[in-house]
Structures are given as C-alpha cells and as structure tokens.
Amino acid sequence: MAWTEDRVEILKKLWIEGLSASQIATEMGGVTRNAVIGKVHRLGLSGRATPSRPPRARPRPKAAAPRKTVASPAAKSSPATPAPRREEPVAAPIEPQKLPNGKFATVLTLTNKLCKWPIGDPAKPGFKFCGRGSTDSSPYCKEHAAQAYQPQTRRRRRPATRSSGALDNLAAAKRGYN
C-alpha cells in the first residue's frame, strides 16, 4: 500500500485526535500498526493533543465494613490485637567539627583520618562532612560508626510443624557445606 497525500492527511488527523496506532490502522484499513508507527516517525508527529489512553484513576480505599463472622473456639483464644512494634530511639544529630582553618570538611579537604559522614543535602549549599577523627578500621568517627554498623538481630527459629524427610535431609546437607 502506498501512502497517498489523502491517506497521510487522514493519518495526521487521527494521530492528533489521540487514537492509537492500532486504532488508526483499523480505521484506515490496508495498513498495519507498525506501518502507522513508521509513518508517524518519518513525518515527525511525536506530540499529541491528548493521550491515547486516559490516565488511570487511583483506586480509593473503601471504608472497612464490619464483618459478621463466626469464630471457632481456637480463634477466640488468640489475641485480637497484634503485638505493638518496638520503635528504635532516634539518635541525636552529631554536630560536625571545624577543621583547624575554621571551615568544615568538604570533599576536597577529606583525608583518611577524618570522618566521612555526610551532613545535609549534597545538592544544597551548606553540605559538609562530620570531620571528626576516624578510626583506622572505619571511615567514620566512633559515634557515626555506631549508627552505620548496627548488629544484626538474631533470627528466631520457628517450631517445625511437620517433618518432611527429604526436605530435612536436603537442609542438613546444605548446612554441612556452608
């Protein structure tokens, strides 16, 4: 199929109206979606007046309706509220230390002996580094190292509900190689 001037004008009109390439191909007949896309690119018709698909509306959360359920005797004995979450205390911010020249540490003035803890937003003026003395084994001072390197909490083992011989053997074999 050849692109005549009339068909190109129809293509332009439908594209500007916001139809998709598939819809335009169906409307015009005798062309494929890919042919429409190729011609649109060759003509430079990248912008549209309206999007081909309307934007999705975000689903609104529905108000929780009270449910009437019959609880089993086992369910009645379980607690109705979950255990409260343990919140971590927020550490007080540590003030940066000025260098001997009276300025704060920057990327250009950092050394191996200075704490490299960033303070502030790098994209905004006033960004600096802590600048306190760091240890040989850490790029941070003692206080910032305590914030950066926190001990991993111990995992609690779940009680086995059902023993599967093959799975137990596989787990034991895996533990032996680690």
C-alpha positions in Angstrom: 0.0 0.0 0.0 1.3 3.4 -0.9 0.9 6.4 1.3 -1.0 8.9 -0.7 -1.4 12.5 0.4 -5.0 11.9 1.3 -4.1 8.9 3.5 -1.3 10.9 5.1 -3.7 13.7 6.0 -6.1 11.1 7.5 -3.2 9.7 9.5 -2.2 13.1 10.8 -5.8 13.9 11.8 -6.4 10.6 13.6 -3.0 10.8 15.3 -3.6 14.4 16.6 -7.1 13.2 17.9 -5.2 10.8 20.1 -6.1 7.4 18.5 -3.5 4.6 19.0 -1.6 3.2 16.1 -3.7 0.0 16.2 -6.9 2.1 16.1 -5.6 4.2 13.2 -4.6 1.0 11.2 -8.1 -0.4 11.7 -9.8 2.9 10.8 -7.7 3.3 7.6 -7.7 -0.3 6.5 -5.0 -1.9 4.4 -2.1 -0.9 6.8 -0.6 -2.5 9.8 0.0 -0.9 13.2 3.8 -1.0 12.5 3.3 0.8 9.2 1.4 3.5 11.0 4.1 3.9 13.7 6.8 4.0 11.0 5.0 6.7 9.0 4.3 8.7 12.2 8.0 8.7 13.0 9.0 9.6 9.4 6.6 12.5 9.5 7.8 13.6 12.9 4.4 13.5 14.6 5.7 12.8 18.1 3.4 15.2 20.1 -0.3 14.6 20.6 -3.1 16.8 21.7 -4.4 14.1 24.1 -3.0 10.8 25.3 -4.2 7.7 23.6 -5.2 6.2 26.9 -6.9 8.2 29.7 -4.8 8.2 32.9 -5.7 5.6 35.4 -7.6 6.8 38.4 -6.1 5.6 41.6 -8.4 3.3 43.4 -9.8 4.9 46.6 -9.6 2.8 49.7 -13.1 1.7 50.7 -14.3 2.1 54.2 -13.9 -1.1 56.1 -17.4 -2.6 56.7 -17.8 -4.6 59.9 -17.9 -8.3 59.1 -20.0 -10.7 60.9 -18.1 -14.0 61.2 -18.5 -16.9 63.4 -15.2 -17.5 65.2 -14.1 -21.0 66.1 -13.2 -21.8 69.7 -9.5 -21.8 68.8 -9.7 -18.4 67.2 -11.4 -16.9 70.3 -8.3 -17.8 72.4 -5.9 -15.9 70.1 -5.2 -12.3 70.9 -7.3 -9.8 68.9 -4.6 -7.1 68.6 -1.2 -7.6 67.2 1.8 -7.1 69.4 3.0 -3.5 69.5 6.0 -2.7 67.4 9.2 -1.8 69.2 10.3 1.6 68.0 14.0 2.4 67.8 15.1 5.5 69.6 16.2 8.3 67.3 19.8 9.3 67.8 20.6 12.9 68.4 22.4 14.5 65.4 26.2 14.8 65.9 27.5 18.3 65.1 30.3 18.5 62.6 33.7 19.6 63.8 35.5 22.5 62.1 39.0 22.0 60.7 42.0 24.0 62.0 41.4 26.6 59.2 37.9 27.3 60.7 36.0 25.7 57.9 34.0 22.4 57.7 35.3 19.3 55.9 34.4 19.1 52.2 35.1 16.6 49.5 38.3 18.4 48.7 39.5 18.5 52.3 38.7 15.0 53.4 41.6 12.8 54.5 41.9 9.2 55.7 41.9 10.5 59.3 38.6 12.4 59.0 35.0 11.1 59.5 33.3 11.0 56.1 29.7 11.0 57.4 27.7 13.4 55.1 25.7 16.1 56.8 23.0 17.8 54.8 21.8 17.6 51.2 24.7 17.4 48.6 22.6 19.5 46.2 22.1 22.4 48.6 24.6 24.9 49.9 25.9 24.2 53.4 26.6 20.5 52.7 29.6 19.2 54.7 31.1 16.1 56.3 31.5 15.4 60.0 35.2 16.0 60.0 35.9 14.4 63.4 38.7 11.9 63.8 38.0 8.5 62.4 39.5 5.1 63.4 41.9 3.1 61.3 39.3 0.5 60.6 36.3 2.7 59.7 35.8 5.8 57.6 33.6 7.2 60.4 34.1 8.6 63.8 33.0 6.4 66.8 29.5 7.9 67.0 28.8 7.7 63.3 30.2 4.2 63.1 27.7 3.1 65.8 24.9 4.4 63.6 26.3 2.9 60.4 27.2 -0.5 61.7 24.4 -1.9 63.8 24.5 -5.5 64.9 22.2 -7.9 63.1 19.3 -9.1 65.2 19.2 -12.8 65.9 16.6 -14.8 63.9 14.2 -16.8 65.9 13.7 -20.3 64.8 10.2 -21.3 64.0 9.0 -24.5 65.5 8.7 -27.3 62.9 5.1 -28.1 62.3 5.6 -31.1 60.1 8.7 -33.1 59.3 9.4 -34.0 55.7 12.2 -36.5 55.4 13.6 -35.4 52.0 13.5 -31.7 52.9 15.2 -32.3 56.3 18.0 -34.3 54.6 18.4 -31.6 52.0 18.6 -28.9 54.6 21.1 -30.9 56.7 23.3 -31.5 53.7 23.2 -27.8 52.8 24.3 -26.8 56.3 27.2 -29.2 56.1 28.6 -27.4 53.1 28.3 -23.9 54.4 
